[in-house]
Amino acid sequence: MALAFRQRIFAWLVVIAVVPAGIAVLAGLWEPQVAAPVGGAEAWERAATTWRTARYALPRRLSAAAESALTRHEDELATSLQRARQAEAIRSAFSGLLAAAAIALAVLVGGGAVRLAGHLSRQLSRPIDELVQWTGLLRRGEGLPDSVARGAPEFDVLRDAFRTMAAELERARAREVEAAELRAFRALAGQAAHELKNPLTPMRFAIARLQKDAGPAQRELIDVLDAESARIERMAKDFGDLGRLPEGPPAVVDLVELCEAIAKGGAPEGVRLVVERSGPASVLGHYEPLRRAVSNLVLNAIDAVHGRGGEVVLGAGPAPNGSGGPALTVRDDGPGIPPDVIARIFEPYFTTKSHGTGLGLALVRQTIHHHGGSVAVESAPEGGRTVFTLTFPVHAE
């Protein structure tokens, strides 16, 4: 039966910690037994016996110097034998105590090794198991949980990387869904624009002729036909713009100059149009589609503050997220956008205006995405402030 990952880590750590400790303890216990024959009492007893044999074999008459040397040697042997016997007696007396101490040390070291192995295995296995579960959540497109398993602090780096990757995948999925929607809407819008323009042109000519010859009683009805056909014409134009991507080679577009050019168009009385520059900002793209997209945002901002007085600010400079790319913002201090409306403002055909077609912000999103950028909106209905942020990628000059 295969062991779980945590159990394998635990077993290896126990082996690595306990085996060296056990070898050290056994060596400590066996060392006196190995070392005793070298300097123990038995060795000195054999040395004394061989000395006595040698002493009896010597001639009885020796010189005074020889007798003195033999006497000193005999005294040294006697002293060493006495000390060896004393050491052996002490060792015998304390051998049980030393063995108990060695066993206690072995138990202490083994227990500590097991506890350390258990702690380390938990520190390693729990975060790894958690990260394995997170990969499954990412594969299924589900969000990552806020709670994390306790473990080594180094795993926080991996968790942050997983969360960053999850956010990027979510943005990529959203962008892909938006791109698929835009492709479908472009195909539909192109066909709708074509179908609308064919009958619309003779209708507009006919209404113009009727206006010349109509009497007062019919003029009001003809004016209604003229207004509605004009609205259909605008819708057909928006359909055509939505179904058509910019043509021709891209060029460097200075976003600050673009904002200043739009601001020169002026604003209604009571609305201030301001341009703020926080640094150089240029994008590789098509000028006219970008101008139409920004003008659309500015017109929406002017509608939001018109009649109550306010300010519309166009800002251009480096992106605030530190990506290095340029960004363009359109900010107004109007009444704000409710959260349920923000979730749908980029959908084609969705509008809160009685005279709108619902394609303006869809065109803005299509244009910015075609330039490799992204659109974000922040609004605070309580504080009355809305900010549209267009972020573009870095380009080589």
N, C-alpha and C positions, 0 to 999 in steps of 0.2 A: 504494500500500500504506500503510495507516494505521500511524502510529508508536505504540509502546506509551506508556503514561503516563509512565514514567521517561524514555524517549527524548524525548518532547515537552518535559518540564521541562528536560532537559539542553540541548536545542537552543535553547530560549528564553533560558536563562541564558547560554549562549555568545554568542548574538546581543547580549543586553543588555550583556555585559561586554566583548566584543571590539570591537564597532563603535565605541563612544566612544573606546577606546584607539587603534584604527587611525586614526580621524580626527585625534586629537591628535598622533600620530606623523607623519602626512603633513603636517599643518600646520607642525610643527617643521621638517620637511625643506624644504618649499616657502617658508618665511618668508624665508630669506636671498635666494632668487631674486626674490622680490617686492620686498623692501626694498632690494636692491642698486642699482637704477636711481635711487633717490631720492638716495642719498649716495655713489654709487660713483665710481670714477676717471673713467669716461667722461663723467659729468655735469660734472665739474670740468675735463676737457679741453675740452669744448664752451664752458664759461664762459671759459676762457683764450683760446680762439681768437676768440670774439666780443670779448673785451677788446682783443686785439691789433688787430683790425680797427677797433675804435672808437678806439684810441690813434693809429693812423696817420691816421685821418680828422680828428683834432683839429688846430687851428692849431699851428704850431710855436712861436709865441711866446705863452706864458701867464704869468699872474702867478705870483709865488713861492708863494703859498698854494695855488693850483690845482695847481702842479707837485708841491708837497709832498703834497697829498691823493691825486693820481694815483699817486705813488710808493708811498705806504702801501697803497693798494688793490692795486697790482701785487704788492707783497710778500705781502699776505694771500692773494691768489690762488695765488701760488707755493707758500706754506706749505700751504694746504689741498689743492692738487693733490698735493704730496709725501706728505702724510698719507693721502690717499685711495689713492694707489698702494701705500703700505706696507700699508694695511688689506686691499686686494685681494690683495696677495701673500700675506699671512698667511691670508686666507680660502681662497685657492687651495691653499695648503700643507696646511691642516687640513680641507678639504672631504671628502676620502676618510675621514679618521678620524671626522669627525662623522657621515657617512653610515653607517659601520660601527656606531658607537655607537647611532644611531637604529634600525638594523635589529636590533641586539642587544636594545635596549629593547623593540622591537615583539615579538620572539620571547619575551622574558621575560614581558611583560604578557600576550601571547596564551596562553602555556603556563600561567601562573598562573590566568588566567581559565578555561581549560578544566578545570584541576584543581579549582578552586573550584566550577565548574558541576557537575562530576561528583560532588563531595562533597555539595553541596546537593541534587542530584537523588536521591542515595541516601538522604539524611536524610529526604527528603519522600516518595519513592515507596515505599520498603520498608514503613514503618509503614502507609501508606494501603492498599497491597496486602494487608498482613496483616489490617487491619480489614475489608476487603472479604471476605476468606476467613472471618473470624469471623462476619460476617452470615450466610454460608451455613451455618456450624455451628449458629448459633442457630436458623435456619429449620428445620433438620433435627432440632433437639432434642439435639444432641451437646454435650459439654463443651468448654470452651475450653482450649487448650494452656497449659502453664506457661511455656514458652520464648517470648520476644518478640524481634522484629526490632530491630536497632540503628537508632536514628534520633534525631530531635530530642526532647529531654526533655519538650516540651509534649504529645507524644502519650501520655505516661503518664496524663494526665488522661482522655483518651478511652478508654484501655485499662481504667482503673479503672471508668469509667462503663459500659463493655461488660460487665465482670465483675459489677458490681452488677445490671445489667439481666438478665444470664444467671441469676444467683441468684434474682432476683425471678420470672423466668419459670419457673424450675424449681419454686419454691415454689407459684406459681400453678397449674402443671400438676398438682403433687401434690395441691393442694387440690381441684382440679376432679375428679381421679380419686377422691379420698376422697368428695367430694360425690356423685358418680355412684354409688359403691358404697353410700353411706348411703341414697340414694334407692331403690336396688334392694332393700337389706335392709329398709328401712322398709315397702315394699310387701309383701315376703315375710313380715316379722314380723307385720304387722297381720293378714294372712290366716291365718298359723299360730296367732296368739293366739285369733282367732275360732274356728278349727276345734278348738283344744284345749279351750276353755272350754265348748263345748256338751256334750261327753260327760263332762267332768271333774266338773262339779257333781253330777250324780246318782251318779257313782262315789264321791265323797267322802261323800255322804249314806249310800250303801249300806255303805261301810266303817265309818262311825260306828255303824250299827245292828248290823253283825256283831260289832263289838267288845263291845257290851253283852251279846250272847247267846253269845259264843264260849267254848268251854271252854279249859282250859290247853293242850291239844294243838294247837288251831287258833290260839291267840292269837299265837304267834310268827309264823306265816305272815301273819296279818292285820296285825301291826305292820309287816312288810316292805311289804305293800301300802299301808299308811298312809304310811310314809316316802317310798316312791317316788311315790305320788300327790301328796304334798305338794311333792316336788321338781319334778314336772311342773307343779304349780300356780304355783310360783315362776317356773318357766321361762315359763309362759304370761303371767305378770305382766310379766316382763322383755321378752317379745316385744311385749306391748301398749305398754310404755313406749317401746321402740325405734321402734315404728311410729307414735307419736303425738308431735307437736310441741307446745310450750307454747301455751296458749290465753290470750286476754285481752290487754289493753294492757300494755306493759312499764312498769316503775317503777324508780326509783333504788334499787340494792341496795348497802349498805355492806359491802364484803368483810371488813373487820375485824370488824364485828358478827357476820357470818355465821360466821367462824372461831371467835369466842368462844362463839357459841351451840352449835356442834358440839363444842367442847372441854368445855362444861358436861356433856355426856353421859357424860363420864368414859372411862376406859380400864381394861383388866384390870390386875390386880396385877403390878407389875414393869415397867409401861410408863408413861412420863411423857408427857403430852400438853401441849405448850407452844404459846402463840400469840405471835408476834413481829410488831410493827408498825413499818414503816420510813417511814410517811407516810400521808397520806389516800389511800384507794382506794375508788372506787365505780364501779359499772357499771350501765348501763341495760338491764334485763332482767327475768327472772322468778325470784322468790326460791326457790320450791320446787324447780324443776328444778336450779338452781345448788346448792342445799343437798344434793340427792341426789347430784349429781356429785362434790362435794367430800367428802361422807360416804363415798362409794364409795372414793375415793382414801385417805381416812384409815383405813378398815377394812382395805384392802390393806396399808397401812403397819403397822398394828397386828399383822396376821397375820405380817408379815415379822420383827418384833422380839419377838413374843410367845414366851415360853418361854426366851428367852436374855437378856431384860432389854434395855432400850434406851429411846430417846427418839423421839417423833414431833413434828415442829415444823411448825406452820402459820404461814406468813408472808404478809403483805399489805402492799402499798405500790406506789410507782411502778415501772413495768417497768424492769429493769436495762439494756435495750438502748437507752434514751434516746428511745423513741418517744413518751413523754408519756402513754401509757395506763397503766391499773392492771394489776397482776399479782398472782397468788396462787400460793404454792408449798406443796407438801407434801413434807417431807423426813424420811427415816428413816435410822437407822444399822444397818439389817438386813444380811443377807448379800449384797445386791446382785442385779442381774438379768444373766444371761449375754447377750452380744451377739446370739446367734441367737434368743433369746426376745424381746429388745427390738424386733427387727424385725417381730414379729408380735403384740405385746400388744394392739394396737387392732383386730385383726381379730375380727369377730363369730365366736362359737363356739370361739375359741381360748382354752384355759385350761390352767394347770399344776396346778390344784387338783382334788382328787377330788370336792369338793362344789360346784364352781363350774359356772355355765352358759356362761361365756365371753362374756357380753354386758355385763358391768359397765363395762369400759373403752370398749367401743363406745358405750355410752350416754353416758359422760363426753365422748367426742370429739364425738358428735352434739350434745350440749347446748352445749358451748363453741363449736363452729362455728356453731350457730344464733344465738349471741350475737355473732357476728362476730369471735371470738377464735381462738386457736390453742393446741395442747397440745404440749409438748416434754418429753422425759424424758432424764435423764442418770443413769448408774449406773456404779459402779466395783466389779465383783465382788471385786477384790483388796483394796480398802479398805473394802468393805462400806458403801456409801452410795448412796441412790437419791433423786433429786429430780424431782418432777413440777412443771412450771411452766405455769400457765394465764395467758395474756396476752390482754388485752382492748383494744379500740380506745377512743380518747378520746370522751367524750360531753359534750354541753352540759348544764350543771346546769339 
